[in-house]
Amino acid sequence: MDVVPADGEGWEYPPFSGAIADGYVWGRGALDMKFGLITILEAVEEMLEAGFTPSRDIYIISTCDEEAGDKGGIRPLPGAIRP
């Protein structure tokens, strides 16, 4: 999700390594859209572990083309989700 090319030149750690150093995750896009998605998933996990049962379906939707000009990643979804 949300990763664009990087050649590694000028990087302290390889851009796609996800290296953990000094209490941080180092990598291309580590705190861009991935951060928000992980936050949502962690919140849902904690709610379920606490016994939360939703009264209706909950959908978590993410797309993968934000860096490529939003070429329609979400277009098929409205027909796939029931009211």
N, C-alpha and C positions, 0 to 999 in steps of 0.2 A: 504494500500500500504506500503510495506517495513517495516513490524513490526514483530519482533521475540519475543518469550516468555520472560517474566521477572516476577520474583516472588515478587518484591517489596522490598525485603530486602536491606537495605542500601540507599533507595531512600528517599529524603526529602518530595516528593509528590508521590502519587500513580502513577506508571509508565504509566498507560493508562488513567489518569484523564484529561490530557490537561490543567492542572491548570495554571492560569495566575497569576504570582507574580513578583514583581519588574520589570515589563515591559517585561517579558519573558514568553513564553509558555513552560511549563515543562512537559515532557512526553517522553516515549520511542519512538524514531524515529521522534520526533517533527521537527528536522532540518536536516533530512537525505534526502531521496528522496522526501518526502512530500513537502519540501521547494521548490525544483525545479519545481514540478508539479504546486503548487499554484502560483508560479511566472509566469509560462506560462499562466495559466488560468486568472490571474489578467490582464496580458498584453492584452490578447484577449478581455476580457471584456471592458477594457479602449478603445481599438481600435474601437470596435463596438459602444460604447457610443459616440465616436467622429465622427461616421458616416462612418467609413471605410467599404468599400465593396470589398472583394477580387475578383480578376478576375477569379479565379478558386477555386475549393474545397480545404479546409485546413483540415488536419486530425491531431488531437492531440492523440498520442498513448502512453499509459503507460502499463507496465506489473506489475504483482504482485508476481513474483517468484525470484527476485534478491537475496533474503536472503535464498532461498531454492535451489540454484544451477542452476538457469535458466533452468528449465526443459521444455522449449518450449513454454513459454507464448506468444511469438510473432509469432510463426510458422504459425498459421492460417491466419494471417493478409494479406500477399501479395496477396492471391487469393480474398480477400474481398475488396481490394482497386482498383478502376478503374483508368486507366491511364489518 
